[in-house]
Structure formats: C-alpha cells, structure tokens
Amino acid sequence: IISEVKRLENILMNVLTYSKKTKLNLESHNINDLIEEILRMYADKFQENSIDVQKNLNAPSSIQLDKAQIMSALSNLVANAVDAMDEGGILTITTSEETRRDTSFLNMVISDTGAGIPEDKLNMIFEPFFTTKVLGRGTGLGLPICKRTIEDHGGFITISSESGKGSTFSIHLPYTQKTDKV
C-alpha cells in the first residue's frame, strides 16, 4: 500500500508540474558542473547496472538557466537511459557550443546503448502520458516535462533512436535568453 501511494503521489506531482505555468529563475551556471552533479547522484546506479559513463564536456562558458528545472530535465534523461540499459551499456554525455542561424547554442547530447525506441513510437514520446515502460514504471510525463523545460528556456530537443541499439537526445539551449520568458 505504501509503495502504491508513493507511486500515485509521484504521478500527481508530475501532472501538477506538467499543467502549471512556471516562471524561470535564470542565473548563470556552468552546465558541465551541473552534469557532473547529476552523474554523481547516479554513480551507484551506474555501478549497480554495469553502465560505463563517457563524458566529453566542452561547453565553453556559463549559460543563463533555471538550475532546478534543467537539473530535473537532465536527471530524467539520465534515469531513462539507465532504465533502457538494464543489462549494462554505455552512457555518453557531450556538451559543446554550436552556432545555428547566427545564434550561439549550448548543445548537450545524452546517448545510451540501451533498448532504443521503436520507430513507430518515436513521434509519440513527447506526448503526455505516453510511455514505452512497463505498467507501474513510468507515468509518461517525464519527457513532456523535459521538452517543455527546454522550450521554456528558448531551446529545443530532438531524438534519434534505433530499436535494440539505443537512443540519443540532443538538447539545444541558446546562450542568450529573453528576459520576458515565463
């Protein structure tokens, strides 16, 4: 009963998070430091699941972002990668600066060698309540919340995946934020 109540509480919190408007608390942060913090939080899980972590953190400078929201989004992507690699694998995280249409972006790539997502389900993964996880393991709100967080920061997220070979999420955040973003 207790575990089911906790699961339902988690679902409710995700629904509330997804449904409410959020105001960004933008401050300057080094994304590489935030990623290192997330990786430390998951260190035991990586060891427990035989996951090798490879990092190439080359983002050159700090960026204006809401630390709590970005940490939550990135943590969700790392947790999904761990879940996808139940028999071990490689988690690769890369950060760099990239210019697109005369705008400088922070590019973060989170890639795993896990189960991957079937092609026919890829277009649905950012839809609320859609999940590829077994019943009771996911609410289907993690990726929609992640996508909205990235978009609230003026960025975008893309995915490429191949069933049986893994998934790659690419996040692009502009180095210059609009101050009226809510």
N, C-alpha and C positions, 0 to 999 in steps of 0.2 A: 504494500500500500504506500509506504514511504517513497520508494523509488518511482512509483507511478505518479504520485503527487509532485515530486521534483520534476519529472518529465513534463507534466502538464503545466507546471509553473514556468518552465523554460519555453514551452510553446507560447504561452500567454505573453511572456516578456518579449519574445520575437515578434509576435503580432503587434504589440504596442509599439515596439521600436520601428517596425515597418510602416505603421499607419500614422505616426506623428511627424509633424514638421520639425526639423532640427535646425538650430542656429549654430553655425560653425564658430568655434573658439580658435581662431587662427593664430598660431605662434610659429616662430622659426624653429625647425627641428632638422637634425641630420638623419635622413631616412636610413642610412646604414646602421646607425646606432639603434634605431627602433627595431630594425630587422634582427640585429644581434640579440636584443632583449627578448624578442619573440622566440628566437631559436633556443635561448637559454631556458625559457619556460617549457619548451617541448623536448629538452635534452633527454630526459628519462624515457619518454615515449619513443624517441628515435632509437635509443639503445634497445629498448624492450622489443621493438618491431623490426630490428635489423635494418634500419634506414640510414644510409650514408648521406650526409649533407655536404653539398658542394656549394661554395659561395664565390661570387665574383662581384664584389660590392665596389663599384667605381663611380657612383653618383658623386659629382664634384663638389657640391655645396649644400647648404641647408635650404629648406623649402618651407613656405608658409602652409601649415596644415593643422587640422584638429587632431591632436595626438590620440586622444581616446578613440575617436571614430576610425582613424586609419589603422590603429593597433588592432581594433576589433575586426576590421575587414581583412587585414593580412593574416591575423590569427585564424580566422575562419578558413581562408585558403590553405594555410598550412595544415590545419586539422583535417580538411577534406583530403589533402594529399596523403596524410598519414592513414586515413581510413581506406584510401584507394590502394595502399600498398600493404595489405595485411600479411603478405608473405615476404616483406622486405623490399628494398629497392633504393633508388637514388632520388633525393630531393635536391633540385638545383635552384638557387636564387641568384639573380643577377640584377644589378642596378647600374644605370648609365644615364647620360644626358643625350637627348635626341632632339633634332630640330625638324619640325613639320610645319609647313606653310608659314615660315618666318616666326614661329613660336617655339620657344625652348621648353621641352618637356622632360620631366623625370620619367624614365622608363624602368619599370620593375617587371621582371619575368619570374614567375614561380612555376616550375616544371617538375612533374613526377613521372616515374616509370611504372605507375600502377595500372589498374584495370582499364582506365580510359572510359570514355563515354561513347556509346553507340551513336553513329552519325545521325540517325533518325531522331535522337533525343537532344542533340546539341542546340537546336533552336529554341528549346523549352527551358533550359537550365536556369535562366534568369527570371522565369515566371514564378510568382508567389505560389507556394505550396507544392510545386513540382519537385520531386526528389527521385534520385536513382538508388537511394539507400533502402535497405530492408525496413519494413514497418517497425516503428519504435526507435529507429536510429537517427532519423532526420526529420525536420519539420518542413523542409522545402522553403525556408525563409532566409537561410544564411547567404546564398548567392544573390538573391534580390536585394537584400540589405547592403551587401558588399557593393553591388553595382550602383545603388543609389548614393552610397557614401562617396564613391569615386566621382560620380556625376555632380554631386553637391560641391565637390572641390573643383569643378570645371574640367574634369578629365573624362576618360573613357576606359573601358575594359573589354578585351577580346579573349576568345578562347580558341585553341585548336586542340583536337583530341583524336586519338585513334584507339578503337576498342582493342584491349589487350596490350597496348604499348604505352599508355599514359596520356596525360593532359598538360597543356601549357596555358597559363593565364598571363596575359600581358596587360599591365596597368600603365596608363599614361596620365601624369598629373602636370599641369602647366606650372612653370616656376613663378609666374605672376598670377595672383588671384584677384578677382573682382571683389572689392570690399563690400558690395551690397548683397552678396550671396547669402541666402538664408537656408 
